[in-house]
Amino acid sequence: MKVLISYTDDGAVYASQLEVEFKNQNVCYWIDKKDIKKTELWLEEIDKALTSDVDYVLGIITNNYLKSIGAKEAYAAISKQFTNGSIRFIPLFFIPPRECKSIIIPSINGFIFADNFNAALLELIKFLKSTEAKANPNKNLNKSHLCKILIDQAHRQNEWYFRPTAQNGYKAAINEISPFCEVKINKTEKFSDDLLENFDILIFPTPFGIMIDEDEYDSIASWVFNGHGLLTFGTYLMESHLYTNLNSLIRRFGFEFQHDLIMPIGKEEHLNCLKQVMGIDRDLWVITEPSGEPSNHVVLENVKSLGFQSSCSVLEGLSYDLKISTGEKCAIMHALGPKNPSGKLLYIDRYVLNKNDKPSFLIARKYGQGRIVGIGSVKMFSNEFIQDSRLGNKQLFLNIIKWLNPK
């Protein structure tokens, strides 16, 4: 499937959004403003595209579109297709169709992005995939199937204050991937070979107040080793204070979530360290330019700034494919207080500064035939961070999903 995206300047941001989604869906796209050589005639190129290997011209309908060369492209495409009986120009309405000053364009069945971007995108992807399947019935299905993702909510994750679940704290993130992923929720089942075998990726938010059986962790590790992807999260202080054995799983992959708390410099006061637990507080966000090793890893593509809260640092092992640290120094805090016989803090008496440093908060690595990404903050992809246009958290999330499922 190859499409040409035709747009004017006021539609450039929409073209960029479609470009990202088409990359994730293996749809071959051609951005007219980027790919047409300046020395070649626009209409000639459009005609060439329609008579060769471009399946559809997607016109991003904005206020300026019909006044521009895009209108000529559209009418050239439509007139040719009326002649041969096959309309292959598809209007993508980023303004209400009734505001489109054209007789022909609104009469063509298109997709209305002005009302709901994600819903229209989902329908567009479904349409392109369905027509591709009809045109290429024998095509390798592995290249076009929806990525199947399981998000775990069976281990009391909804009891965290900000509720890292598909219906609540992670709703915006799940909406971003729903056009090209089939997302299922595990509400009750323990991890097992049978549960995991039909999925490509497992999203495993930090369990709340529960010790998970080692047999369940064995199933996850074996499943990843055999070619699947795991995205999992730590949180502040980990098992030094919280009732969890998540590191028992993480150590199998060669790294570990640390018993600390990353705070912005200037917010080291004990009260702030206590407040970071409760929901999402913008005043306590760590905002940083990510520092990647290597810096050109695909997971960091188009990611310029990240925000997070309630994160522990991540201790890398002997090898990794990617390590992300903060670009600026942060306050790395330790907690003190009375402990039980096993060494776990019964309660936090006070937080103390361990050091100011640039901590690692994300590790990505291959494991057997599979891949894993571990992030120190379970809040990294919460609604507030995903929806903040100043940050690259949404792009990071999409890049991770793509990297975890390279099929």
C-alpha positions, 0 to 999 in steps of 0.5 A: 500500500502506497499513498500520497499525502497532499497538503498545504502549509496549514495542514503540515502538522496533520501530515506529520501526524499521519506520517508517524502513524503510517510508519507504525503501520507499514503504509508506504507514504509519499509526502508531496512537499518533501518528495517531489523534485523542485524541477518537476511539474506538480500535476505531471508528478501527480499523474505519474503517481496515479498511473504507477504505484500510488494507490491513493491520494490523501488530500488534507482538507484545510482552509487553504487547501482548495486555493492551492496547487493541492486543489489542482492535484485533487481535481486532476486526480478526480477527473481522471478517476471519474473517466475510468470509474475508480475514485482514488482521491480521498479527502481527509477533512480537518475542517467540517465538510460543510465549510469546504468551498467546493462542490465535488470534494465534499461529495466524495466519501472521506474521513472527518478528522475535525470531529475526532482525530483518533476515530477517523485515523482508526477508520482510515487505517482499517480502510487502507488495510482492508483494500490492501488485503483485497488487492494482495490476498496472498501477502504475508500477514505478519506485515499487516496484522494488528499488533496484539498487546496485553496490558496487565491489570490483574495485580492490583494496579488500579489501587495505585493513586493515579491508576495505571490502567487502560481505562484511567491513567493510561487511557491517552496512551492506549488511545494513541496506539489503538488505531494500529494495535489490538489491546486486551486487558488482563483483569484476573488471570495469573501469567502463564504460557497459555495467557501470553502466547497470543500476544506480541507485547505485554505492558506490565505496570508496577504491581501494587502490594503483591508478591507475584509467584516465580512461576509467573515470572518464569512464563514472562521471561520465557515468552520474551526470550521466544520473540516477544516484547515487554514494557514494564515499570518500576517506581520510587524506592521499590522493595526497600519500602513497597511490598513488591518483588518486581525486581525478581523478574527484572534481574532476569533481563540483566538490570535492576530498579534501584531503591531511590527516588529521582526529584528535581533539584530544588524540590528535595524537601521531605514534604515534596518527597512525600507529595510525589506519591499522590497522583501527578503534580506538575510542580514535582515533575522532572523535565529533561532532555534525554541523554541516550547511549547510543544517542541515535537509537530508534526509541529516541527518534524525534524525542527532544524532551521528557517528563516523569515523576515518582521514578527510581533510577535503573541500574544497567547490567553488563550490556544494553541496547539503549540506556537513557539518562537525564540530560541535567542533574537531578536530586537522587533521594534515599529514605530513612526510617525504622525497618522490619527484620527483613530490612524493609522500611516500616514507614518513612521518617525522612528523605535525605539527599544521596547525591546530585547526578544524571541518573539512568531511568530507562533501559532497553535490551534484546533478550533471546529473540525478544526485547524488553524496555524497563522504565523507572517511573510507572507514571511516564506514560500517564495521561498528563505526560502523554497529552503535554505537547511540550514533551516527547512522552507520547512519541517515546511511547509510540517508538517503544511499541514499534521497537518491541514489535519489529515484525 
